Amino acid sequence: MNIAFVTNFCPHYRVKTFETLAKYHHVEFFFFSEGDEWYWQQKHGVYQGNFHYEYLPGFRLWKTRISLALCQRLLFGNYDMYIKSIDGRFALPMTYLIARIKRKPFILWTGIWSRIDTTVHSLFFPVTRYIYTKSDAVVTYGEHVKKYLISEGVSTEKIFIADQAIDNASYNVAISDAEKSSLLDKLKISATKKIILYLGRLEKSKGVEYLIKAFAALQRDDIVLVLAGEGAERTKLEELVNNLEIGDNTRFPGYIPISDTPTYYAAGYVFILPSITTNTSKEPWGLVINEAFNQGLPVITTDAVGAAAGGLVRDGFNGFVVKERDIDKLAQALQRILDDTQLRYDFGSNARATVALWDNEHMVLGFRHAVDYVAKK
């Protein structure tokens, strides 16, 4: 069986996923973007792996990537089935349309778990909903997405879960004391300080301002807030830090290369992903949590994060899940982990055990079940 798999590009965290899927099916991956999306840190670049793939040429018309080469490959290629991720205002409907023209099954892959409240999305939503309900199968990031799709009228029997995973082996690595010490020296942080770590894009949807305010409310001298990453909100966040007079205990190290992130997780005391719901987005998952868990780092996140709604973060077991935008609850959760060494150890141990089960073999099983379901049908 020949499968055409269409998505925008291959980020570092999908290489192992696509390689694993390619072990079980003959898949050709078509990437229609150059990785210049607003939500992607450009310095990460785009990737390839041990699977059949092609990065296709195209151009941008306003905010939409148009790839005529994609249409040509899909229309004239000999494929028995099409899989398409939810992204791409042009690529999504065109892939669906071509699948229907050729009378071949279409599988949708999505992590969206709420309606996006913008004019463009509202206008386009009837098309999206049609594809939701008319796809031969839908593969989702987790139960939270499944629940949302059911509310939009998608049949339960054709929804399959592909729990989000990364290449755990790349993050569950031993970090020496010397490496951690070198990072602390670089950040000018004393070894006696406990690091509260955020690593990701500095954008409004990440809710970092609420983390800063919760940190300031603790009024402690034994902690340092490290906000690693780049984004449009950095200047605003730096101003907030200065206004709250916590600059001496806050660090903005900027962009962190992928290869350096395990050291940051290893040096951290607790990891925070304080994402919030906005009219343009709701955190589909938050794979930084998978990364942090691999270093035994307990996590505090919000109910607006897919990794919490999807079951990876279990409140009171491997971290805390607090209501989004709730500064007091976030501060209280931080306080509990900072003050209870045994709790922090237990959370970290449980985090490692949890994420060990969320690997790419398990994730790809969701795709395999969807393919089998469609093939039999």
N, C-alpha and C positions, 0 to 999 in steps of 0.2 A: 504494500500500500504506500503510495506516494502522498506526502502531506506538504502543503505550502503553509508556512508559518510566517505571518506578517506582523511586524511590530516596528516601532520607530527606530530603535538602535539597541545595541547590546552594551549595557553598563557592566562594570566589573562584577557586580553581584548576580548577574544572570549567566555568566559563562558556564559555571558548573551545572546550572539548571538545564541549559540548552544541550550541553554535552551529555547529560544523563538521559534526557528525552531522546536524543539521537541514538542512544544505545538500543532502544526498543523499537523505534520506528524510523523509516526512511523519510527524513524531514529536510526540506530546503527552507532556510530562513532568509527572508527578505526584509532588509532594513531600509526604510525610506527617508531617514533623517540623518543629519550630520552631528546630532547631539547638541544642537544649539537652542534647545528648549529653555524657557525662562526658569524652570524649576530644577535644572541640572547644573551642577557646578562644572563649568567649562573645563577647568584644569584637570578634572578627572579623565577627560577624553572618552573615546568609545573603544570597544574591545571586539575581539574575535576569539574563536576557540576551535576545538577539535570537532567541528561540525560543518556541514555544507551551508554556506552563506553567501550573500551578495549585498553590498551597500549600493543602493540605487541612486542615480542622479535625480535632481529635481530642482525646484525653485519655490520661493515663498511668495504667496499672494496674500498680502496683509499678514495675518498670523497663521495662515494655513499652508502646510507643506504640500506641494503638488508634485507627484512623480508619475509622469506618463509611462516611464519605463516599468513601473510596477504593474500598471494595467496590461502592458504587453506581456510581461512574464507570466502573469496569472491567467490571462486569456488564452495564450498559445502554449502554455506548459501543460504537461500531462499529469494532472493531479487528481487524486481520488477524494481529497478532503481539504478544506481550508480552515486554518485557525487564525483568528485575528484578535489582537489586544484591543482594548477599548479606545486607545488614543488614535488621533488622526481624523480631522474633520473631512478630509478627502479620502484617505486610505481606508477608513472603516466602511463607509457606504459603498465604495467602489469594490472592495473585496467581497462584501456581502452580495452586491449586484452580480458580480462575475460568477460567484458560486451558484447563484440562482440561474443565471443564463446557461451555465454548463450543467445544471441539475446535479450538483455535487453537494454533499453535506457541509454545513458551516458551523464552526464552534467559536463562541465568543469567550474571551478571557478578560475578566474585569475585577477591579478592586474597589470600585466606587460603591459607597454604601449610604449615600444620601443625594438628593437632588441638588444640583449646583444652580444657585440663584443669580444668574447673570442674564442679560438680555439675549446674548448669542446662544447660550446654552438652553434658555427657555424656548427660543425659536427652533432650535435643532432637536429639542427633546422628543417630540413626536416620532422623529426618525429613529432616535436612540431606543426609545421604548418599543418601537416596532421590531427593531433588531433583537432587543432583549427577548421579546415574546416569540419571535419567529425563528430564532436560532435553533439548530437541531440539538445543541447542548450548550451549556454555559459552565465555564470553569471559573471559580471564584477564589479570592484570597483567603476566605474563612467563612465561618457561620454568620458573622455579622453582615457580610455581603449577601449571603443566601437569604437571610431574613428580609433584607431590603428588596431583593429581586422578587421574592414572593409577594411583597406588598405592591409591586408594580405589575403583578399579574403573570409572572413567569411560573410555569409548571414545576413543582417540586422535584418530580422524578428526573428531570433533565439537568438539574444543577449538581455539580460536582465540586468538592473542596480540594484545592491545592494549597495546603498551609504554607505560608511564606517561609522560605529558607535561604540561607547563604551557604557559602563553602566554609563550614565550621572549622575545617582544618587550617584555614588561613588566619583564623582569629583565636583559636584555642591553642596558642603557642606560648612557650615559656618565655617570660620577660625577666631578664636578670636584674638584680638590685642595681648593678652599674648602669643599665639602660634607664631605669627609673630615676636614678640619682642624676644622670645627665640631663634628663628632661626637666627635673625640678630646678636644676641650675640654670637651664635655658630660660625657664619661666620665672626665675628669681622667687622660688617658693621654698620655704623652710621645710625640712623633712618632718617637722613636728606638726605641720598643718594637714588638715583633712580636705581633700579636693572634692568639691561638688562640680561635676562635669556635665557640660552640654557640648555636644559635637554634632554639627549639622549646618544647614543654611540659616542665615540670620534674616528671616523673613517674617512678616506679620503673622502668618498662619502657624508659625512654630511657637508662639506664645512666650517668647523669651522675656518679654517685659514683666510678665507675671512671676517668672522665676527670679528675676532681679529684685523685685519688690518683696518676695518671700524671703530671699536671702538677707536683704537689708533688715527685715523685721526680726530676724534672729538675734542680731546685735551680739555676735560672738567674735572672739579674736582667734579662735583655733581653726577657722575654716577659710578656704579660698575658693572663689567662684571662677571657674575657667570656662569661657564661652568661645569655643573653637569653631571657626568657619567664617565664611564670607556671605555677604548679602546686602540687599538694599536698605535694611534696617540698622546696619552697624552704627552709623553716625548717631542716629536717634537713640540707640541703646547705650552708646558711650556717654551721651549727654545725660541720660537717666541715671547712669552710674555716678556721674559727677554730682548731679543734683542731690542724690541720696547720700553722698559723701562716703561711698564704699570703694572708691578707686584704688586705695592701697591694698584691698583684699580681692580685687577683680583683675582677671587677665583676659586679653583679647589676642590670642596668638595668630589669628588669621587662618588662612587655608592650611589644612593638614593633609599631606599626601596620604593616599590609601595605605601605603606600606607602613606609615608611622602611627596609624590609629590604634593598633593593639597596645602600644606602649602607653598611650593616653588612658585607655581603659584600665590597664594594669595599675597605673598610678592613681586612679580615681578611688574615692571612698564610696561614692554613690553617683549614679547616672540619672539625669533628669531629661525627660522629653515632655515639655509642657504644652503641646500643641492645642490649638483652639479651632473651633468651627468658624469659617468665614463664608461670605457669599460666593467665593470662588473655589473653596477647597475644604476637604475634611480628610485628615491624615489617613490614607488607604491602609498603611501598615506601620512603617517606622522600623526599617531593618537595622538601624543603629542599635535597637534593643537586642536583636539577635547577636549583634557584634559584642555588645557590652556583656551579655549573659555568658558568652564564651570565655570571658576573663573573670567570671565569678563575681561580676559587679551587680549589686542590687539596683533596681530601677524604680523610680517614681515617675508615673506618667498620668495622663488624664483620660477621662472617658470619651474623649474625642479622637483617640488613637486606635487604629485598627488592631495593633498588636495586643491591646487590652481587650477590646470588644471581641476579638477573634480568639482569645484564650491563652495566648502566650504568657502575658503578664497576669498572674493570679494574685489578687489583692490579699495581703497578709501571708503569702507563701513564698514568693520570690521577689516581692516588691510591694508597692502601694499604688492603687489607682484612685485618684481624686477627681472631683468635679472640675471641669475646665473653667478657667478664669478665677478659681477660688484661691486667692492668695493665702488666706488663713489656713485652709486645709493643707495646702502645699507646704507651708511653713511648719505645720504640726507634724506632717509626715517626715519632713527633713529632720526635725528635732528628735523624733523617735529613733531614727536610724543612727543619728549622731551620738545619742546618749546611751544606746543599748548595743554594746559590742557583740553580745551573743546573737541578738536579733539580726544584726548586719551579717554575721558569719553564716547563720542559718539561711538567710535570704540568698546570699551568694552561692552557697552550696546547692540550694534548690534551683537557682538560676542555671548553673552548669548542667545539672541533671535534666532540667526541662528542655533546654535548647539542644541537647544531644539527640533528642528524639525528633527534632524539627530539622531534618536534613533533606537533601535534594532528592534522594530516593523516595522519601515519603511525599514530598511535594509533587514529584512527577507522577506518582501513582494516581493523583487526581486527573491529570491529563490522560493517562492510559485508560482509566475507567470511562472517561468521556468518549475517547476514541472507540473503545469496545462497544459502548452503548449505541453510538451512532452507526457503527459498522453492522451491528446485529439488527438494528432497526431498519 
